[in-house]
Amino acid sequence: MASGVRGQRAFSSRARSLITLVMMFSAALLVFLIFVIIGVPAALNNPVSQSSGATIALKIPQITRGQKREGDAAVQPYVEVLSWEPRAFLYYNMLTDAECEHLINLAKPNMQKSTVVDSATGRSKDSRVRTSSGTFLNRGQDPIISGIEKKIAEFTFIPVEHGEGLQVLHYEVGQKYEPHYDYFHDSFNTKNGGQRIATVLMYLSDVESGGETVFPASKVNGSLVPHWDELSDCAKTGLSVRPRKGMALLFWSMSPDVKLDSKSLHGGCPVIEGNKWSATKWLHVNKYSVPS
Ligand SMILES: *[C@@H]1O[C@H](CO)[C@@H](O)[C@H](O)[C@H]1NC(C)=O
């Protein structure tokens, strides 16, 4: 008899703790659902209203390849997903006119004939495949360059310290860069910072005709853009980007499993009319040390 009462008491206490547990779980589930239904979409639809500490990348609207933006939206930063094989993304309106002109003016007095890396020795050499002229600027050389490098770090999610100094390039009519990889084939050039993982190619001028960047090994069908007929023959050999002042092209030389991506093959088509100015930021797997 006595043991029966004890058993009932034990049972009802177990039931009470079970009910409490179920109620706590339901409350947690309710809070979670409210967050999912109201919280997340609000944050996604309104990224600009997030704290000013958010990175620039969270504020950049995204479009798919070939889409167009009109009016005020067309002059704000936005990103076009060009290709996943290779991974290539085009950031519009990323540099201001003043930033573009500053880089050109700094580079102009020091332009030299461009070279390529000799894959046997790792040293620079003259080459017919690359006929532009160029110069290097130091990382953090002045506040404007530091600002550009900070912006690059924010939208690539790769810290400033992983970048080489900017290289400014100038292509005149007929000048080009044959398709090549930005990653290295030698051990000499990977000593500092390891392999190059990604490249940001910034266009500092418009080009009247030609001068496109082309990815001949891309899996994307290059012809599926409204401006196909305006491209040079060279640009029609793959996925291509027409240079526009202030645009930044980001592409990855390595896949997420850090294998070299042969689809990142890319070239600079010959300029047909006008002048092409660009600035390249090569980003490494590890920190890249620069002279201080
Ligand atoms: C690319 O798209 C065009 C137009 O739809 C088509 O004619 C062409 O065959 C496609 N090319 C490839 C390689 O799929």
The ligand as an SDF file (V2000), in Angstrom:
LIG
                    3D

 14 14  0  0  0  0  0  0  0  0999 V2000
   25.4280   29.0730  -76.9730 C   0  0  0  0  0  0  0  0  0  0  0  0
   24.1450   29.6320  -77.1490 O   0  0  0  0  0  0  0  0  0  0  0  0
   23.8030   29.9050  -78.4950 C   0  0  0  0  0  0  0  0  0  0  0  0
   22.4880   30.6630  -78.5230 C   0  0  0  0  0  0  0  0  0  0  0  0
   21.4980   29.9990  -77.7910 O   0  0  0  0  0  0  0  0  0  0  0  0
   23.7680   28.6040  -79.2760 C   0  0  0  0  0  0  0  0  0  0  0  0
   23.4630   28.8550  -80.6330 O   0  0  0  0  0  0  0  0  0  0  0  0
   25.1390   27.9360  -79.1860 C   0  0  0  0  0  0  0  0  0  0  0  0
   25.1120   26.6820  -79.8100 O   0  0  0  0  0  0  0  0  0  0  0  0
   25.5720   27.7630  -77.7250 C   0  0  0  0  0  0  0  0  0  0  0  0
   26.9380   27.2880  -77.6880 N   0  0  0  0  0  0  0  0  0  0  0  0
   27.3170   26.2580  -76.9450 C   0  0  0  0  0  0  0  0  0  0  0  0
   28.7670   25.9170  -77.0110 C   0  0  0  0  0  0  0  0  0  0  0  0
   26.5600   25.6250  -76.2360 O   0  0  0  0  0  0  0  0  0  0  0  0
  1  2  1  0
  1 10  1  0
  2  3  1  0
  3  4  1  0
  3  6  1  0
  4  5  1  0
  6  7  1  0
  6  8  1  0
  8  9  1  0
  8 10  1  0
 10 11  1  0
 11 12  1  0
 12 13  1  0
 12 14  2  0
M  END
$$$$
